[in-house]
Amino acid sequence: MNDAITRRDALLGAAATAGSLLLAGGNARAQARPTELRIGITTFLSGAASVFGVPARQAAELLFEEINKAGGIAGLPVRAYFVDEAPGTDHLVGEYRRLVQNEGVYVVFASISSGSCLACTPLSDEMRKTTLLWDCGTQRIFEEGKHPYAFRTQGYGTPEVLAPLLYLLKHKPDFRTLAVINQDYAWGRDSWELWKAAMDALKPGVRVVAEMFPRFGAPDYSTEVTRLLAARPDVILSTSWGGDLVTLVRQASERRLFERSTFVLPVAEASMQVLGRTMPAGHVIGARGDHWNNHPQPKDPARLAKFVDAYRAKYNEYPIYPCHHMAQAISALQAGLGRAIQAKGGGWPNDLELANAFRGLTFDTPTSSITLREDGQGLEDQIVGLSSFNDRFPFAVPRDMIMFPAAMVSTPVGQKSVDWLKTLKPEMLAQVPAPIAG
C-alpha cells in the first residue's frame, strides 16, 4: 500500500497550503491554551486491515476514557477524531487537511498503512503539524528525507525482519534452503528484500527454492502449499498478516507442511487468537516489538496487567500489537507535551515547540522504554520466540524468547536499510542475547 500523493492532491492543496503556513507562522509566535486536546487518528475502520485498525481504535477509546476520568492530558480533556484509511491515500490526504484546518487538531496520529504514512509525513512538514507515526512499518520514511514534525513511536520493518532472522540463525543454524510466500504488495516485497539482504550477509549460500507472492486477500493457497511440499525447503518465511496469514496457516497445517519445514512468521502475534490451537508449536513467531501478553520481563508488570485486563474486560479479547502501538503513541504524547510545557515554563507550546520536544524523547511503555532518535525514528526492542502452548492461553504464545535490543537491529541514522543489512557480518550472531527465563 505504498501509494504516493497524487499530482491532483498537490494542486488542490496549494491554496490551503499557503493558509496553513500562515497559520503555522502565527502559531510559532504564540498559541493560546485550548479548552480540550484534539487528536486526529487515522486507522483502518473497514476492509482487510480493520483486523488491526479496529482493535487500535478500541485501545485509544479505552485509554482516553481512563485519562479523561483522571483529569486529561496536561489538565485538558482529550477528544479524538478517527479517520478510516481504507478509502486510500487520496481520501486520507484530504482528511488530514480537514483535521488540521477544520477540526483544529493539535496532533495527528498516522497510520497503519505504509502508503498512508508516506502520504501524511510530507503533509506534516507542509502544515507544520506534529504527527506521530503510530504503526506503519516502511523503512523509507526517515531514510529518504528529514521530517521535523514527524516521529515514529515504535519500531519498523528492518528490526521486525532482522530480529526473527537472527533468532532463526541461532535456533536452526544449519538450514540450507528457504522459500518465501508473501502478500503481493509493498510490505510483502519490501520485507523480502530486507530479509534477503540480511540473510545473504549473515549466512551466504542459502538456496532460495521458491519465491511466491500470491495476491493480497487470496482465499486459497492450495497451489502454493503443493509447490512448497514438493520443494521441501528447510525454512519457509512469510511476513503475511491478518486473514491471509490465518488462511495460509490453516491450509498448510491441514496438509502437514509445518511438519516438514520450519516457518518464520515475523508478524504472527496478531493472528494467534484467531488461529487458536491450529497454529503448530515449534515455529518462529514475532510481534513487531515486544508486545506479548506473556512478556517475561515487562518494565512495569502492574501497568501491563492493568492494560491487558481492562481491554479484555471491555472487548472480550486480548490486546494485539496495534493496541500496544496505539498505547505507545499516547504515552509519547503525554511525555512530549509535558516536556514542551516544562521547557516553556508552564506555558502552552506552539506547534514548533511541541515538535522540538519529541526529538530525543524517551518515554515508558508497560513493557519497555522507547527513545525517539534525532531522525524521528523510535527505537523499540524486539521479542521473538517459538510458538508453544500452556494452560494460561487458549492460543499459541512464544517460549524461549529472546529480547533483541533496538539499537542492535535498527539501521543507523543516515543509512539505508538494505545497504546497511548487506554490511552485516556472521560475527553479529555472537551478540544475540540468551533466551529469557520464564
C-alpha positions in Angstrom: 0.0 0.0 0.0 3.0 2.4 -0.6 0.9 4.9 -2.6 2.2 8.4 -3.4 0.4 11.7 -3.1 -1.1 12.4 -6.5 -0.4 15.5 -8.5 -4.1 16.3 -8.2 -3.8 16.3 -4.4 -0.8 18.7 -4.6 -2.7 21.1 -6.9 -5.9 21.0 -4.8 -3.9 21.7 -1.7 -1.8 24.6 -3.0 -4.2 27.3 -1.8 -4.8 25.5 1.5 -1.0 25.2 2.0 -0.5 28.9 1.9 -3.1 29.4 4.5 -1.8 26.6 6.7 1.7 28.1 6.6 0.4 31.5 7.6 -1.4 29.8 10.5 1.7 27.9 11.4 3.8 31.1 11.3 1.3 32.7 13.7 1.5 29.6 15.9 5.3 29.9 16.0 4.8 33.3 17.8 2.2 32.3 20.3 -0.6 29.8 20.9 -3.3 30.0 23.4 -4.0 27.1 25.7 -7.1 25.3 24.3 -10.1 24.1 26.2 -9.6 20.5 25.0 -6.9 18.5 23.5 -8.0 17.4 20.0 -6.2 14.5 18.4 -6.7 13.2 14.8 -6.2 9.5 14.4 -6.0 7.6 11.1 -6.6 3.9 11.2 -8.4 1.2 9.3 -12.0 1.0 10.3 -13.1 -1.1 7.4 -11.6 -3.5 4.9 -9.0 -6.3 5.4 -6.7 -4.2 7.6 -9.5 -3.4 10.0 -8.4 -6.5 11.9 -5.6 -4.2 13.1 -7.3 -0.9 12.9 -10.5 -1.5 14.9 -8.6 -3.0 17.9 -6.3 0.0 17.8 -9.3 2.4 17.9 -10.7 0.4 20.8 -7.4 0.8 22.7 -7.4 4.5 22.1 -11.0 4.9 23.3 -10.3 2.8 26.4 -7.2 4.8 27.3 -8.7 8.2 26.6 -11.7 7.3 28.7 -9.3 6.4 31.6 -7.2 9.5 31.0 -10.2 11.9 30.9 -11.5 10.4 34.2 -8.1 11.1 35.7 -8.1 14.8 34.6 -6.9 14.6 31.0 -3.5 15.3 29.4 -1.9 18.4 30.8 -5.2 19.1 32.5 -7.2 19.1 29.3 -9.9 16.6 28.3 -8.9 14.6 25.2 -11.2 14.5 22.2 -10.3 12.0 19.4 -11.3 12.3 15.7 -11.0 9.0 13.9 -10.5 8.7 10.1 -10.7 5.5 8.1 -7.7 4.7 6.0 -9.5 2.2 3.8 -10.6 4.5 1.0 -7.0 5.2 0.1 -4.4 7.9 0.2 -6.3 10.4 -1.9 -9.1 10.3 0.7 -6.6 10.4 3.6 -4.7 13.4 2.3 -8.0 15.4 2.3 -8.9 14.1 5.7 -5.6 15.1 7.2 -6.1 18.6 5.9 -9.6 18.7 7.3 -8.5 17.5 10.7 -5.9 20.3 10.9 -7.7 23.2 9.2 -11.4 22.5 10.2 -11.2 20.4 13.3 -8.2 22.2 14.8 -6.4 19.1 16.0 -3.2 19.7 18.0 -1.6 16.4 17.0 -2.2 13.7 14.3 -1.7 10.0 14.9 -1.0 8.3 11.5 -1.3 5.5 10.3 -1.3 1.7 9.8 -0.6 1.6 6.1 2.9 2.4 4.9 1.4 4.2 2.0 -0.7 6.3 4.4 2.4 7.3 6.3 4.3 8.1 3.1 1.4 10.4 2.2 0.9 12.0 5.6 4.5 12.6 6.5 5.1 15.3 3.8 1.9 16.9 5.0 3.3 17.2 8.5 6.2 19.2 7.0 3.9 21.4 4.9 1.3 22.1 7.6 3.8 22.1 10.4 1.7 19.8 12.5 3.3 17.3 14.9 2.4 13.8 13.6 3.1 10.6 15.4 3.5 7.6 13.1 1.9 5.1 15.4 2.0 1.8 13.5 3.3 1.8 9.9 6.5 -0.1 9.2 8.1 1.2 6.0 11.8 2.0 6.4 11.6 4.7 3.8 10.1 7.4 6.0 13.2 8.6 7.7 15.7 7.1 5.3 14.6 9.2 2.3 14.4 12.6 3.9 14.1 14.7 7.0 10.7 15.4 8.6 11.0 17.8 11.6 7.3 17.4 12.6 7.1 13.6 12.3 8.1 10.9 14.8 7.6 7.2 14.8 6.7 5.9 18.3 7.6 2.3 17.6 9.9 0.1 15.6 9.7 -0.5 11.8 10.3 -3.1 9.1 14.0 -3.5 9.4 14.3 -4.6 13.1 11.0 -6.5 12.7 12.6 -8.6 10.0 16.2 -8.8 11.2 15.3 -10.0 14.7 13.4 -13.1 13.5 16.3 -13.9 11.1 18.8 -13.7 13.9 16.6 -15.9 16.0 16.4 -18.5 13.2 20.2 -18.4 12.8 20.6 -19.2 16.5 17.8 -21.7 16.7 18.3 -23.6 13.4 21.8 -22.6 12.1 22.2 -25.5 9.7 19.3 -24.7 7.3 20.3 -24.7 3.6 17.2 -24.0 1.7 14.4 -21.4 2.1 11.2 -20.4 0.4 9.2 -17.2 0.8 5.4 -16.8 0.5 4.4 -13.1 1.0 1.5 -11.0 0.0 1.9 -9.3 -3.3 2.1 -5.6 -2.3 4.7 -3.3 -1.0 5.1 -4.8 2.5 5.4 -8.3 1.1 8.0 -7.3 -1.4 10.0 -4.9 0.8 10.2 -7.3 3.8 11.5 -10.0 1.5 14.2 -7.6 0.1 15.2 -6.8 3.7 15.4 -10.4 4.7 17.3 -11.5 1.6 19.9 -8.7 2.1 20.5 -9.7 5.7 20.4 -13.5 5.1 22.9 -13.3 2.2 25.3 -11.3 4.5 24.9 -13.4 7.7 24.6 -16.8 6.1 25.8 -16.8 2.5 24.9 -19.7 0.2 21.3 -20.4 1.4 19.4 -21.6 -1.7 16.0 -19.9 -2.3 13.9 -22.7 -3.7 10.7 -20.7 -4.2 9.6 -17.0 -4.2 5.8 -16.8 -4.2 3.7 -13.6 -3.9 0.0 -14.6 -4.0 -2.4 -11.7 -4.4 -3.5 -9.8 -1.3 -6.6 -11.4 0.1 -6.2 -14.7 -1.7 -8.7 -17.2 -0.4 -6.9 -20.4 -1.4 -3.2 -21.3 -1.1 -3.5 -24.9 -2.3 -1.2 -24.3 -5.3 1.4 -22.6 -3.2 1.2 -25.3 -0.5 1.6 -28.1 -3.1 4.7 -26.3 -4.5 6.2 -26.0 -1.0 5.5 -29.6 -0.2 7.4 -30.6 -3.4 10.3 -28.2 -2.8 10.7 -29.3 0.8 12.6 -26.2 2.0 14.2 -26.2 5.4 12.6 -22.9 6.2 9.5 -21.1 5.0 9.3 -17.3 5.5 6.1 -15.4 5.5 5.6 -11.8 6.6 1.9 -12.1 5.7 -0.7 -10.9 8.2 -4.4 -10.8 9.0 -6.8 -13.1 7.2 -4.1 -14.1 4.6 -1.8 -15.4 7.3 -4.7 -17.2 9.0 -5.7 -18.9 5.8 -2.2 -19.9 4.9 -1.5 -21.4 8.3 -4.8 -23.4 8.4 -4.3 -24.8 4.9 -0.6 -25.5 5.4 -1.4 -27.2 8.7 -4.1 -29.4 7.2 -1.5 -30.7 4.7 1.2 -31.2 7.4 3.6 -28.7 5.8 4.6 -27.5 9.3 5.9 -30.9 10.0 8.3 -30.7 7.0 9.6 -27.1 7.3 10.3 -24.6 10.0 8.1 -21.5 9.5 9.3 -18.0 10.3 6.3 -15.6 10.9 7.6 -12.2 11.9 4.1 -10.5 12.4 2.2 -13.6 13.7 1.2 -12.3 17.1 -1.9 -10.5 15.9 -3.3 -13.7 14.4 -2.6 -16.1 17.2 -6.0 -15.6 19.0 -7.9 -16.3 15.7 -5.9 -19.4 15.0 -6.2 -20.9 18.5 -4.8 -24.4 18.6 -4.5 -24.6 14.8 -1.1 -22.9 14.9 1.5 -25.6 15.3 4.1 -25.5 18.0 7.9 -25.0 17.5 7.9 -22.3 14.8 9.5 -18.8 14.9 7.0 -16.0 15.7 7.4 -12.3 16.2 5.2 -9.4 17.4 6.5 -6.2 15.8 8.1 -5.2 19.1 7.8 -6.8 22.5 4.1 -6.9 22.7 3.4 -10.3 24.2 0.8 -10.8 26.8 3.1 -13.4 28.3 6.1 -10.9 28.3 8.6 -12.5 30.7 10.2 -9.2 31.9 7.9 -6.2 31.3 9.2 -2.9 32.6 6.0 -2.2 34.5 4.2 -5.5 35.2 1.3 -3.8 37.0 0.7 -1.4 34.2 0.8 -4.2 31.6 -1.6 -6.3 33.6 -3.9 -3.4 34.1 -4.0 -2.6 30.3 -4.5 -6.2 29.3 -7.2 -6.9 31.9 -9.1 -3.6 31.1 -9.0 -4.4 27.4 -10.2 -7.9 27.9 -13.0 -6.9 30.2 -14.3 -4.3 27.7 -13.8 -6.2 24.4 -13.6 -9.9 25.4 -10.2 -10.4 23.7 -6.6 -9.8 24.4 -5.0 -6.7 23.0 -2.8 -7.3 20.0 0.3 -5.4 18.9 -1.6 -2.5 17.2 -3.3 -1.9 20.6 0.1 -1.6 22.2 1.4 0.7 19.4 -1.6 3.0 20.0 -0.9 3.0 23.7 2.7 3.9 22.9 1.7 6.8 20.8 -0.5 8.1 23.7 2.4 7.6 26.2 4.7 9.5 23.8 2.2 12.4 23.5 1.8 12.6 27.3 5.6 12.7 27.7 6.3 15.0 24.8 3.6 17.5 25.7 4.8 17.5 29.3 8.3 18.2 28.2 7.3 21.0 25.9 5.2 22.7 28.7 8.1 22.4 31.1 10.5 23.9 28.6 8.1 26.9 28.2 7.9 27.4 31.9 4.3 26.2 32.1 3.1 28.0 29.0 1.2 26.3 26.2 3.6 25.2 23.4 3.1 26.2 19.8 3.4 23.6 17.0 7.2 24.1 16.6 7.8 23.9 20.3 5.8 20.8 20.6 7.7 19.1 17.7 11.0 20.0 19.2 10.1 18.3 22.5 9.8 15.0 20.8 13.3 14.8 19.3 15.4 12.7 21.6 12.4 12.0 23.9 12.4 8.8 26.0 9.1 7.5 27.2 8.0 4.5 29.1 5.5 1.8 28.0 4.1 -1.1 30.0 6.8 -3.4 28.6 9.9 -1.2 28.0 11.2 2.3 27.2 11.4 3.8 23.8 13.7 6.6 22.6 13.0 8.8 19.6 16.3 9.3 17.7 17.4 12.6 16.2 15.9 11.5 12.9 12.5 10.9 14.5 12.7 7.1 14.4 11.7 5.2 17.6 14.0 2.5 19.0 11.9 -0.4 20.1 13.2 -3.8 21.4 12.0 -6.9 19.5 11.0 -10.1 21.2 11.0 -13.3 19.1 10.3 -16.9 20.3 9.0 -20.3 19.4 5.2 -21.0 19.2 4.0 -23.0 22.1 1.0 -23.8 24.3 0.4 -23.6 28.0 -2.6 -23.6 30.4 -2.8 -19.8 30.6 -3.7 -19.1 27.0 -6.0 -20.9 24.5 -3.7 -19.9 21.6 0.0 -20.1 20.8 2.4 -17.9 22.6 6.2 -17.7 22.4 8.6 -19.6 24.6 12.4 -19.4 24.6 12.0 -15.8 24.0 15.0 -13.6 23.0 14.8 -9.8 23.5 16.8 -8.1 20.7 17.9 -4.6 21.8 16.6 -2.0 19.4 20.0 -0.5 18.7 21.3 -3.9 17.6 18.7 -4.5 14.9 17.9 -0.9 13.7 19.6 0.8 10.8 21.9 3.6 12.0 20.9 7.2 11.4 21.7 8.4 7.9 21.9 4.9 6.3 19.6 3.0 4.0 18.3 -0.3 5.5 19.1 -2.6 2.5 22.6 -1.1 2.2 23.3 -1.5 5.9 22.0 -5.1 6.0 24.4 -6.0 3.3 27.3 -5.0 5.5 26.4 -7.3 8.4 28.9 -10.0 9.4 28.2 -13.5 10.7 30.1 -12.5 13.9 27.0 -10.5 14.7 25.4 -13.7 16.0 27.7 -13.7 19.0 25.9 -10.5 20.2 22.5 -12.2 20.3 21.3 -12.3 23.9 20.4 -15.6 25.6 16.7 -16.6 25.8 14.8 -15.1 28.7 13.9 -17.4 31.5 10.1 -17.5 32.2 
